[in-house]
Amino acid sequence: MSLFKKLFGGAAAKPPEPVVYKDFRIFPEPVKEIDGYRISARIEKEVGGVIKTHDLIRADMLHTAEQTSDAAVFKAKSLIDQMGDDLF
């Protein structure tokens, strides 16, 4: 059945809910690699009515997508604490 969904389209996957931290939205986006998952996240904030975006990609690799998502949120929060609005 999944082959037919791929060919003819099925219900689109629901995007994950962002983690909100200090008015920033963090979207963990683990990247599947051969040896595991790479830490990656999209950080967004609305500034003056415009949504600003920063893509966080780290060399760190973990074994599961869940571990990687948790680590991405942690790294994003640290980056927000260090850079604040200068991130954009």
ChimeraX attribute file (.defattr): number of C-alpha atoms within 10 A of each C-alpha:
attribute: neighborCount
match mode: 1-to-1
recipient: residues
	/A:1	5
	/A:2	9
	/A:3	8
	/A:4	9
	/A:5	11
	/A:6	9
	/A:7	8
	/A:8	8
	/A:9	10
	/A:10	10
	/A:11	6
	/A:12	7
	/A:13	6
	/A:14	6
	/A:15	7
	/A:16	9
	/A:17	10
	/A:18	15
	/A:19	14
	/A:20	15
	/A:21	15
	/A:22	10
	/A:23	10
	/A:24	20
	/A:25	20
	/A:26	26
	/A:27	23
	/A:28	26
	/A:29	21
	/A:30	24
	/A:31	16
	/A:32	15
	/A:33	11
	/A:34	6
	/A:35	9
	/A:36	16
	/A:37	22
	/A:38	25
	/A:39	26
	/A:40	25
	/A:41	24
	/A:42	18
	/A:43	26
	/A:44	20
	/A:45	21
	/A:46	12
	/A:47	10
	/A:48	7
	/A:49	7
	/A:50	8
	/A:51	9
	/A:52	15
	/A:53	16
	/A:54	14
	/A:55	14
	/A:56	18
	/A:57	17
	/A:58	12
	/A:59	8
	/A:60	13
	/A:61	19
	/A:62	18
	/A:63	13
	/A:64	13
	/A:65	18
	/A:66	13
	/A:67	14
	/A:68	24
	/A:69	22
	/A:70	14
	/A:71	21
	/A:72	26
	/A:73	25
	/A:74	14
	/A:75	18
	/A:76	26
	/A:77	21
	/A:78	12
	/A:79	14
	/A:80	18
	/A:81	12
	/A:82	11
	/A:83	11
	/A:84	13
	/A:85	12
	/A:86	7
	/A:87	14
	/A:88	12
